[in-house]
Amino acid sequence: MKRKMLVLGVMLSCLLGLTACGEQTTVNTVEGSRYSSDIFTYDSLRGYAEALEDNNFEAWYLDGITPDNFEQNLYFDIAMSTSDERYDVLKSGYTSWYKAVKDLGYNTEVTLADDISVKDISYEVNKEGVLVVDAVLQGTKHTADMMIYLSNRGEPTDIGVTVAKTTGEKLENAGLNTLLGMGMAFSILVIISLIISLFPILIGGNKKKKESDKEITQKAMENTINQIATQEDLSSDAELVAVIAAAIAAYEGSGSTDGFRVRSIRKVNNNWKKH
């Protein structure tokens, strides 16, 4: 039993050791990878990062190149002399650097080359077997990590620049973004409420108010009485008496004329009014 436990312990130790070795990443060396250790050295990779930042990004910035006019000004020079893939990588990298340059900080365009520079680099071959160079850019306000992914032929496959901000600055930016998002949401809700409140005016403004049955009956009765007032002697007109009795019954809400009788009809000088 003790022997079995000993063997089990040795096996577990070996497995843990292999796991640790598999997760270990060696920094500043390309030994054991498809990259040549004679070509991809610290000095050569730092020189590459400095040339990319100084001779390309900074030079383009001083020439007035922006992400919007990048294709118009540089597509022929880059794509025609190398490839479309290299052009896309450099455009993406320059766009990232362009957005970060103000946060990095510099005094004037004259001193830009001295104000922003490669402070140091580190590199490693990641788990996918790709060489990644982390060039630390130093500006007058912040530092930034310029990540450069290289193929074994030394061609960049991806470039990105991320400014290193303090926790306070990150929280401030997060708060501003939250307030901006909430403000936009409330503004949209207010606009929707205003539009909904205008619907009755925009859609139903020209519609006439529906008359109630009692108002219709009252108007009919008024018309009948006005017709009566224009005649001389109508007390003997049985049909007219029946019409008046029916109108009065309808106005009073009664189903029949049993509760009253029209005895006489007289013409008056003033207009009839409801009391």
Secondary structure, 3 states (H helix, E strand, C coil): CHHHHHHHHHHHHHHHHHHHHHHCCCECCCCCCCCCCCCCCHHHHHHHHHHHHHHHHHHHHHCCCCCCCHHHHHHHHHHCCCCHHHHHHHHHHHHHHHHHHHHHCCCCCCCHHHHCEEEEEEEEECCCCCEEEEEEEECCCCEEEEEEEECCCCCEEEEEEEEECCHHHHHHHHHHHHHHHHHHHHHHHHHHHHHHHHHHHHHHCCCCCCCCHHHHHHHHHHHHHHHHHCCCCCCCCHHHHHHHHHHHHHHHCCCCCCCCCCCCCCCCCCCCCCC
